[in-house]
Amino acid sequence: MAPHDEASAVAVLAPACPASDTERAEAVVQRWLRDYVSRPHGQLGRDGDVCPFVEPAARAGTLMMHTRTGLAHVDGSELRALVRDMARTFRTTHWPRSNPTMYAYVLILPDLPRELWSELDTVQAVLKAELAEAGLMLGQFHPECPEPAARNADFAVSRSPVPLLAMRNMALHDVLFLHNDTRLFAEYQHRFGTRYERGAVADPLLRSSYEAGSAVN
């Protein structure tokens, strides 16, 4: 895969013969993206793939994957710096398509030790508002991630075989993750409010979440 500092988007292609720990980790993540993330799941609480962005992004060549190693002794501040570096890379990448909803950046962290997996959850929560102000969404994934599905609180949807972070642009359905926080919802409303105002959003759960967010803003 491309080195972390390369600023060009690349499609995800499974290596024919993984020869290093990095390549093995990437191959595992690629299989997970293909066999889990890009397929429906009975516990999601909705139709469609676990993540509706991954397969279209891979087809469009806008699923960028990098690997970062050397994280065996990092702390929370270093992980926050890592996420901010992700955001800079995301914003400065020359994407091969003009549709920003197709841009996705996956950063694999194969040597992050188990005792630091939960720090990914903390960092995601701490930086959520900062990223939302830039129109970005960050997801954290690891083998013990407690993050529930938006429509099924009993399903830990964000468990992956290798720790990783995923970044994309804010999308219409993100009201499900942003409506309970005044600051976050304001960023969402700024970008998508007119769609609700003109009655262009059909999903009743999205509409009710937007109404709940509007009631406290």
Backbone as CSV, one residue per row, in Angstrom:
resi,resn,N_x,N_y,N_z,CA_x,CA_y,CA_z,C_x,C_y,C_z
1,MET,0.827,-1.205,0.000,0.000,0.000,0.000,0.869,1.266,0.000
2,ALA,0.259,2.367,-0.351,0.986,3.628,-0.382,1.434,4.032,1.003
3,PRO,2.566,4.719,1.143,3.007,5.196,2.452,2.037,6.225,2.991
4,HIS,2.100,6.475,4.298,1.126,7.336,4.963,1.125,8.757,4.432
5,ASP,2.269,9.268,3.984,2.306,10.666,3.594,1.983,10.880,2.118
6,GLU,1.620,9.836,1.393,1.232,10.024,0.003,-0.133,10.684,-0.042
7,ALA,-0.304,11.683,-0.883,-1.546,12.451,-0.937,-2.325,12.161,-2.203
8,SER,-2.441,10.896,-2.597,-3.275,10.537,-3.727,-4.150,9.376,-3.318
9,ALA,-5.420,9.382,-3.769,-6.354,8.331,-3.402,-6.071,7.086,-4.227
10,VAL,-6.208,5.922,-3.595,-5.955,4.666,-4.283,-7.082,3.706,-3.978
11,ALA,-7.456,2.907,-4.953,-8.462,1.881,-4.731,-7.861,0.762,-3.892
12,VAL,-8.725,0.070,-3.133,-8.264,-1.036,-2.315,-8.120,-2.277,-3.177
13,LEU,-6.917,-2.804,-3.260,-6.648,-4.012,-4.027,-5.902,-4.993,-3.133
14,ALA,-6.404,-6.196,-2.992,-5.768,-7.185,-2.131,-4.422,-7.594,-2.707
15,PRO,-3.359,-7.606,-1.885,-2.054,-8.032,-2.377,-2.065,-9.511,-2.734
16,ALA,-1.385,-9.854,-3.802,-1.393,-11.245,-4.257,-0.670,-12.151,-3.278
17,CYS,0.405,-11.661,-2.679,1.177,-12.501,-1.765,1.750,-11.623,-0.659
18,PRO,1.002,-11.430,0.416,1.494,-10.574,1.499,2.831,-11.071,2.022
19,ALA,3.791,-10.171,2.122,5.136,-10.588,2.510,5.604,-9.927,3.792
20,SER,4.855,-8.982,4.324,5.273,-8.295,5.529,4.104,-8.198,6.483
21,ASP,4.407,-7.812,7.750,3.332,-7.639,8.724,2.343,-6.578,8.253
22,THR,2.856,-5.514,7.657,1.972,-4.462,7.154,1.052,-4.993,6.079
23,GLU,1.591,-5.733,5.130,0.778,-6.276,4.047,-0.227,-7.297,4.566
24,ARG,0.182,-8.083,5.567,-0.764,-9.048,6.146,-1.917,-8.333,6.829
25,ALA,-1.611,-7.269,7.573,-2.665,-6.506,8.237,-3.604,-5.887,7.220
26,GLU,-3.053,-5.350,6.140,-3.888,-4.745,5.106,-4.769,-5.783,4.434
27,ALA,-4.224,-6.989,4.210,-5.016,-8.053,3.595,-6.180,-8.457,4.503
28,VAL,-5.930,-8.517,5.808,-6.994,-8.851,6.762,-8.076,-7.784,6.734
29,VAL,-7.676,-6.517,6.724,-8.650,-5.428,6.692,-9.427,-5.436,5.385
30,GLN,-8.775,-5.713,4.286,-9.458,-5.777,3.001,-10.533,-6.870,2.993
31,ARG,-10.202,-8.018,3.571,-11.212,-9.088,3.649,-12.378,-8.664,4.537
32,TRP,-12.070,-7.995,5.637,-13.127,-7.516,6.541,-14.006,-6.496,5.836
33,LEU,-13.418,-5.588,5.087,-14.193,-4.609,4.333,-15.091,-5.295,3.313
34,ARG,-14.562,-6.314,2.672,-15.325,-7.012,1.627,-16.405,-7.914,2.204
35,ASP,-16.053,-8.693,3.237,-16.947,-9.752,3.706,-17.881,-9.323,4.830
36,TYR,-17.594,-8.212,5.491,-18.450,-7.731,6.575,-18.987,-6.329,6.300
37,VAL,-18.109,-5.375,6.120,-18.529,-3.980,6.005,-19.366,-3.738,4.749
38,SER,-19.034,-4.441,3.666,-19.722,-4.216,2.394,-20.866,-5.203,2.161
39,ARG,-21.380,-5.773,3.236,-22.506,-6.699,3.119,-23.581,-6.365,4.150
40,PRO,-24.812,-6.776,3.892,-25.873,-6.581,4.893,-25.602,-7.438,6.126
41,HIS,-26.230,-7.054,7.225,-26.116,-7.822,8.470,-27.475,-7.835,9.158
42,GLY,-27.881,-8.999,9.629,-29.206,-9.160,10.206,-29.465,-8.356,11.460
43,GLN,-28.401,-7.889,12.143,-28.595,-7.151,13.384,-28.504,-5.635,13.217
44,LEU,-28.354,-5.166,11.987,-28.215,-3.730,11.764,-29.462,-2.945,12.138
45,GLY,-30.617,-3.538,11.912,-31.869,-2.812,12.113,-32.312,-2.056,10.883
46,ARG,-31.666,-2.314,9.756,-32.021,-1.684,8.484,-31.515,-2.550,7.349
47,ASP,-32.004,-2.267,6.142,-31.499,-2.936,4.949,-30.187,-2.300,4.511
48,GLY,-29.485,-2.974,3.629,-28.261,-2.420,3.067,-27.012,-2.889,3.776
49,ASP,-25.881,-2.495,3.230,-24.585,-2.905,3.775,-24.331,-2.281,5.143
50,VAL,-23.442,-2.908,5.895,-23.041,-2.355,7.191,-22.603,-0.904,7.017
51,CYS,-21.777,-0.640,6.024,-21.434,0.740,5.655,-21.748,0.925,4.180
52,PRO,-22.679,1.800,3.843,-23.053,1.967,2.435,-22.020,2.709,1.600
53,PHE,-20.954,3.215,2.222,-19.970,4.013,1.499,-18.821,3.189,0.931
54,VAL,-18.498,2.056,1.563,-17.236,1.384,1.258,-17.200,0.823,-0.158
55,GLU,-18.184,0.042,-0.530,-18.144,-0.576,-1.855,-18.179,0.462,-2.980
56,PRO,-19.065,1.478,-2.926,-19.027,2.504,-3.973,-17.697,3.252,-4.011
57,ALA,-17.116,3.522,-2.845,-15.830,4.214,-2.814,-14.728,3.362,-3.433
58,ALA,-14.749,2.059,-3.145,-13.744,1.167,-3.725,-13.884,1.113,-5.241
59,ARG,-15.119,1.047,-5.724,-15.339,1.025,-7.172,-14.876,2.320,-7.825
60,ALA,-15.073,3.438,-7.133,-14.715,4.750,-7.687,-13.226,5.065,-7.545
61,GLY,-12.492,4.237,-6.802,-11.076,4.527,-6.575,-10.841,5.581,-5.530
62,THR,-11.835,5.786,-4.637,-11.707,6.832,-3.612,-11.709,6.242,-2.205
63,LEU,-11.314,4.995,-2.090,-11.105,4.390,-0.774,-9.601,4.328,-0.554
64,MET,-9.103,5.237,0.243,-7.673,5.367,0.490,-7.313,4.604,1.765
65,MET,-6.283,3.786,1.670,-5.859,2.986,2.812,-4.378,3.184,3.074
66,HIS,-4.050,3.555,4.300,-2.666,3.670,4.755,-2.510,2.846,6.029
67,THR,-1.270,2.530,6.366,-0.955,1.817,7.601,0.055,2.624,8.400
68,ARG,-0.176,2.740,9.690,0.763,3.436,10.589,1.223,2.437,11.649
69,THR,2.509,2.265,11.765,3.086,1.384,12.772,3.914,2.209,13.755
70,GLY,4.518,1.520,14.722,5.316,2.209,15.727,4.480,2.833,16.819
71,LEU,3.329,2.226,17.133,2.391,2.808,18.096,2.327,2.035,19.407
72,ALA,3.318,1.231,19.682,3.267,0.379,20.866,3.260,1.164,22.173
73,HIS,3.765,2.401,22.156,3.881,3.157,23.404,3.281,4.557,23.301
74,VAL,2.301,4.728,22.434,1.698,6.055,22.277,0.755,6.355,23.433
75,ASP,0.421,7.642,23.587,-0.581,8.043,24.569,-1.715,8.769,23.857
76,GLY,-2.660,9.260,24.631,-3.827,9.898,24.044,-3.484,11.113,23.203
77,SER,-2.527,11.921,23.649,-2.174,13.123,22.894,-1.571,12.761,21.540
78,GLU,-0.787,11.694,21.505,-0.191,11.267,20.240,-1.250,10.713,19.297
79,LEU,-2.250,10.023,19.847,-3.330,9.528,18.999,-4.189,10.679,18.480
80,ARG,-4.393,11.702,19.296,-5.118,12.876,18.808,-4.356,13.555,17.669
81,ALA,-3.039,13.644,17.806,-2.220,14.221,16.732,-2.315,13.369,15.471
82,LEU,-2.396,12.071,15.651,-2.536,11.161,14.513,-3.833,11.434,13.763
83,VAL,-4.915,11.638,14.499,-6.208,11.918,13.865,-6.175,13.257,13.145
84,ARG,-5.564,14.245,13.750,-5.472,15.549,13.084,-4.629,15.457,11.815
85,ASP,-3.623,14.598,11.843,-2.825,14.361,10.640,-3.682,13.672,9.579
86,MET,-4.532,12.745,10.008,-5.477,12.129,9.073,-6.337,13.184,8.397
87,ALA,-6.861,14.109,9.194,-7.736,15.152,8.648,-6.989,16.009,7.627
88,ARG,-5.737,16.334,7.907,-4.951,17.114,6.941,-4.760,16.330,5.647
89,THR,-4.436,15.051,5.781,-4.264,14.219,4.592,-5.562,14.126,3.805
90,PHE,-6.681,13.944,4.508,-7.982,13.843,3.860,-8.273,15.110,3.056
91,ARG,-8.020,16.264,3.669,-8.364,17.531,3.020,-7.441,17.857,1.847
92,THR,-6.188,17.396,1.888,-5.224,17.768,0.852,-5.068,16.710,-0.233
93,THR,-5.728,15.577,-0.081,-5.642,14.527,-1.092,-6.303,14.972,-2.395
94,HIS,-5.689,14.623,-3.502,-6.293,14.860,-4.813,-7.151,13.641,-5.150
95,TRP,-8.430,13.752,-4.882,-9.346,12.628,-5.093,-9.694,12.511,-6.577
96,PRO,-9.772,11.290,-7.102,-9.999,11.118,-8.539,-11.453,11.279,-8.975
97,ARG,-12.355,11.560,-8.053,-13.755,11.797,-8.391,-14.207,13.078,-7.703
98,SER,-15.243,13.707,-8.257,-15.683,15.003,-7.731,-16.749,14.872,-6.650
99,ASN,-17.326,13.685,-6.450,-18.382,13.499,-5.463,-17.775,13.301,-4.075
100,PRO,-17.864,14.292,-3.184,-17.183,14.180,-1.880,-17.759,13.110,-0.971
101,THR,-18.986,12.656,-1.220,-19.540,11.582,-0.380,-18.833,10.257,-0.638
102,MET,-18.049,10.177,-1.694,-17.357,8.935,-2.035,-15.965,8.849,-1.417
103,TYR,-15.501,9.905,-0.762,-14.142,9.908,-0.243,-14.102,9.174,1.101
104,ALA,-13.195,8.241,1.227,-13.037,7.500,2.482,-11.565,7.204,2.720
105,TYR,-11.153,7.365,3.960,-9.749,7.175,4.333,-9.689,6.216,5.507
106,VAL,-9.040,5.082,5.311,-8.876,4.068,6.349,-7.412,4.040,6.770
107,LEU,-7.172,4.220,8.062,-5.817,4.176,8.612,-5.714,2.968,9.535
108,ILE,-4.903,1.996,9.152,-4.743,0.751,9.893,-3.632,0.919,10.929
109,LEU,-3.889,0.418,12.138,-2.958,0.569,13.265,-2.620,-0.818,13.815
110,PRO,-1.891,-1.637,13.067,-1.764,-3.059,13.412,-1.008,-3.356,14.693
111,ASP,-0.094,-2.470,15.107,0.679,-2.768,16.314,0.210,-1.969,17.533
112,LEU,-0.969,-1.342,17.441,-1.524,-0.683,18.625,-1.883,-1.752,19.652
113,PRO,-1.298,-1.730,20.850,-1.527,-2.813,21.818,-2.946,-2.804,22.366
114,ARG,-3.362,-3.950,22.829,-4.736,-4.123,23.302,-5.107,-3.124,24.388
115,GLU,-4.179,-2.811,25.265,-4.499,-1.891,26.362,-4.774,-0.474,25.866
116,LEU,-4.457,-0.189,24.604,-4.713,1.128,24.039,-5.896,1.141,23.067
117,TRP,-6.509,-0.009,22.831,-7.648,-0.024,21.919,-8.746,0.927,22.386
118,SER,-9.056,0.897,23.683,-10.127,1.753,24.193,-9.785,3.233,24.072
119,GLU,-8.487,3.549,23.955,-8.096,4.948,23.775,-8.603,5.477,22.440
120,LEU,-8.783,4.598,21.460,-9.366,5.026,20.186,-10.791,5.520,20.395
121,ASP,-11.545,4.852,21.278,-12.902,5.291,21.583,-12.888,6.676,22.219
122,THR,-11.942,6.884,23.133,-11.837,8.175,23.812,-11.454,9.287,22.852
123,VAL,-10.469,9.025,22.016,-10.007,10.037,21.072,-11.117,10.403,20.089
124,GLN,-11.867,9.413,19.626,-12.973,9.700,18.713,-13.992,10.622,19.369
125,ALA,-14.299,10.341,20.632,-15.276,11.172,21.345,-14.744,12.584,21.576
126,VAL,-13.471,12.703,21.921,-12.879,14.006,22.223,-12.814,14.900,20.976
127,LEU,-12.505,14.302,19.823,-12.302,15.088,18.607,-13.539,15.179,17.720
128,LYS,-14.616,14.577,18.145,-15.818,14.520,17.305,-16.295,15.907,16.896
129,ALA,-16.382,16.831,17.856,-16.868,18.178,17.548,-15.889,18.930,16.658
130,GLU,-14.604,18.826,16.949,-13.583,19.504,16.147,-13.660,19.060,14.687
131,LEU,-13.825,17.759,14.474,-13.902,17.232,13.113,-15.213,17.618,12.447
132,ALA,-16.303,17.594,13.222,-17.600,17.964,12.653,-17.588,19.392,12.141
133,GLU,-16.882,20.276,12.812,-16.776,21.659,12.350,-16.123,21.744,10.970
134,ALA,-15.302,20.761,10.650,-14.678,20.693,9.327,-15.483,19.830,8.372
135,GLY,-16.652,19.365,8.818,-17.496,18.524,7.966,-17.015,17.096,7.859
136,LEU,-16.245,16.637,8.837,-15.670,15.299,8.792,-16.258,14.404,9.873
137,MET,-16.329,13.122,9.570,-16.767,12.111,10.528,-15.650,11.087,10.697
138,LEU,-15.422,10.683,11.950,-14.387,9.700,12.260,-15.016,8.508,12.948
139,GLY,-14.676,7.320,12.468,-15.106,6.100,13.131,-13.910,5.341,13.649
140,GLN,-14.036,4.775,14.848,-12.976,3.961,15.420,-13.433,2.498,15.412
141,PHE,-12.486,1.605,15.129,-12.797,0.189,14.998,-11.676,-0.626,15.640
142,HIS,-12.053,-1.605,16.412,-11.077,-2.534,16.993,-11.824,-3.773,17.497
143,PRO,-11.123,-4.828,17.875,-11.808,-6.075,18.210,-12.749,-5.999,19.409
144,GLU,-12.624,-4.994,20.265,-13.479,-4.882,21.438,-14.295,-3.588,21.438
145,CYS,-14.458,-2.971,20.291,-15.146,-1.679,20.215,-16.603,-1.811,20.663
146,PRO,-17.051,-0.986,21.616,-18.421,-1.093,22.129,-19.444,-0.300,21.325
147,GLU,-19.021,0.437,20.297,-19.921,1.317,19.550,-21.118,0.544,18.993
148,PRO,-22.342,0.958,19.335,-23.517,0.217,18.862,-23.989,0.701,17.495
149,ALA,-24.732,-0.137,16.813,-25.377,0.271,15.570,-26.409,1.353,15.871
150,ALA,-26.584,2.291,14.947,-27.494,3.410,15.170,-28.927,2.964,15.375
151,ARG,-29.304,1.825,14.790,-30.687,1.356,14.866,-30.842,0.085,15.698
152,ASN,-29.763,-0.336,16.345,-29.833,-1.512,17.219,-28.751,-1.374,18.287
153,ALA,-29.137,-0.919,19.452,-28.173,-0.649,20.521,-27.513,-1.915,21.055
154,ASP,-28.059,-3.082,20.714,-27.493,-4.342,21.199,-26.436,-4.921,20.262
155,PHE,-26.211,-4.277,19.143,-25.266,-4.799,18.154,-24.017,-3.926,18.110
156,ALA,-22.883,-4.467,18.544,-21.601,-3.748,18.491,-21.072,-3.803,17.063
157,VAL,-21.439,-2.814,16.280,-21.231,-2.858,14.837,-19.800,-2.563,14.420
158,SER,-19.015,-1.925,15.280,-17.707,-1.390,14.872,-16.534,-2.248,15.312
159,ARG,-16.733,-3.539,15.383,-15.630,-4.434,15.756,-14.905,-4.917,14.499
160,SER,-13.597,-4.755,14.528,-12.762,-5.123,13.388,-11.640,-6.042,13.857
161,PRO,-11.065,-6.829,12.957,-9.991,-7.746,13.366,-8.676,-7.049,13.669
162,VAL,-8.511,-5.825,13.190,-7.296,-5.040,13.390,-7.729,-3.629,13.805
163,PRO,-7.087,-2.997,14.780,-7.462,-1.619,15.120,-7.286,-0.691,13.930
164,LEU,-8.230,0.199,13.742,-8.132,1.147,12.639,-9.046,2.339,12.877
165,LEU,-8.819,3.387,12.110,-9.658,4.578,12.100,-10.141,4.799,10.676
166,ALA,-11.354,5.321,10.534,-11.901,5.589,9.211,-12.495,6.993,9.196
167,MET,-12.190,7.739,8.162,-12.643,9.121,8.044,-13.370,9.306,6.714
168,ARG,-14.425,10.126,6.750,-15.175,10.471,5.537,-15.826,11.832,5.760
169,ASN,-16.443,12.339,4.713,-17.199,13.570,4.843,-18.547,13.299,5.513
170,MET,-19.062,14.297,6.203,-20.367,14.185,6.840,-21.435,13.895,5.789
171,ALA,-22.391,13.028,6.134,-23.443,12.631,5.204,-24.809,12.809,5.853
172,LEU,-25.840,12.698,5.049,-27.201,12.961,5.506,-27.581,12.117,6.719
173,HIS,-27.231,10.842,6.717,-27.655,9.961,7.805,-26.927,10.224,9.120
174,ASP,-25.926,11.085,9.113,-25.153,11.326,10.333,-25.942,12.065,11.410
175,VAL,-27.129,12.518,11.082,-27.988,13.072,12.137,-28.207,12.052,13.248
176,LEU,-28.136,10.772,12.920,-28.316,9.717,13.923,-27.224,9.755,14.985
177,PHE,-26.063,10.299,14.633,-24.930,10.352,15.557,-24.711,11.745,16.143
178,LEU,-25.388,12.753,15.612,-25.082,14.134,15.971,-26.232,14.883,16.629
179,HIS,-27.428,14.336,16.627,-28.586,15.123,17.044,-28.646,15.375,18.552
180,ASN,-27.917,14.583,19.355,-28.005,14.725,20.810,-27.047,15.762,21.387
181,ASP,-26.224,16.362,20.556,-25.243,17.337,21.013,-25.480,18.649,20.273
182,THR,-25.696,19.737,21.001,-26.036,21.021,20.392,-24.988,21.481,19.393
183,ARG,-23.722,21.395,19.773,-22.647,21.858,18.894,-22.550,21.001,17.636
184,LEU,-22.647,19.692,17.806,-22.560,18.791,16.664,-23.755,18.963,15.739
185,PHE,-24.941,19.073,16.337,-26.138,19.206,15.514,-26.108,20.506,14.719
186,ALA,-25.577,21.572,15.286,-25.500,22.839,14.562,-24.685,22.687,13.279
187,GLU,-23.596,21.914,13.344,-22.796,21.679,12.143,-23.581,20.875,11.118
188,TYR,-24.315,19.888,11.604,-25.137,19.073,10.697,-26.236,19.918,10.060
189,GLN,-26.914,20.702,10.874,-28.020,21.522,10.380,-27.534,22.525,9.330
190,HIS,-26.362,23.064,9.556,-25.790,24.017,8.595,-25.636,23.384,7.217
191,ARG,-25.305,22.104,7.182,-25.038,21.427,5.921,-26.278,20.782,5.297
192,PHE,-27.196,20.311,6.127,-28.293,19.507,5.587,-29.685,20.019,5.947
193,GLY,-29.771,21.104,6.692,-31.062,21.579,7.157,-32.051,21.880,6.048
194,THR,-31.574,22.421,4.935,-32.498,22.783,3.858,-33.200,21.570,3.272
195,ARG,-32.570,20.404,3.329,-33.222,19.192,2.803,-34.454,18.841,3.637
196,TYR,-34.328,19.016,4.940,-35.482,18.745,5.803,-36.548,19.819,5.617
197,GLU,-36.120,21.047,5.483,-37.068,22.152,5.347,-37.918,22.027,4.092
198,ARG,-37.352,21.466,3.032,-38.137,21.322,1.804,-38.767,19.933,1.668
199,GLY,-38.705,19.133,2.753,-39.361,17.829,2.771,-38.709,16.786,1.900
200,ALA,-37.386,16.892,1.707,-36.687,15.978,0.808,-36.119,14.750,1.506
201,VAL,-36.328,14.627,2.817,-35.806,13.477,3.563,-36.973,12.555,3.902
202,ALA,-36.950,11.339,3.364,-38.080,10.422,3.522,-37.971,9.539,4.758
203,ASP,-36.754,9.206,5.164,-36.557,8.260,6.264,-37.143,8.818,7.562
204,PRO,-38.129,8.134,8.163,-38.757,8.680,9.374,-37.808,8.788,10.558
205,LEU,-36.827,7.877,10.663,-35.875,7.962,11.769,-34.965,9.180,11.617
206,LEU,-34.539,9.463,10.396,-33.739,10.668,10.180,-34.549,11.916,10.502
207,ARG,-35.800,11.944,10.065,-36.635,13.111,10.320,-36.881,13.309,11.811
208,SER,-37.177,12.213,12.526,-37.432,12.355,13.962,-36.166,12.755,14.711
209,SER,-35.004,12.260,14.274,-33.741,12.655,14.898,-33.462,14.125,14.634
210,TYR,-33.744,14.585,13.420,-33.539,15.989,13.100,-34.479,16.877,13.925
211,GLU,-35.714,16.458,14.069,-36.666,17.227,14.876,-36.236,17.287,16.339
212,ALA,-35.692,16.178,16.839,-35.199,16.157,18.218,-34.025,17.112,18.384
213,GLY,-33.120,17.122,17.401,-31.994,18.042,17.460,-32.446,19.493,17.362
214,SER,-33.415,19.759,16.494,-33.916,21.114,16.321,-34.586,21.638,17.580
215,ALA,-35.213,20.755,18.331,-35.949,21.164,19.523,-35.060,21.726,20.616
216,VAL,-33.793,21.366,20.615,-32.895,21.837,21.660,-31.896,22.851,21.143
217,ASN,-32.060,23.312,19.899,-31.149,24.292,19.316,-31.873,25.602,19.045
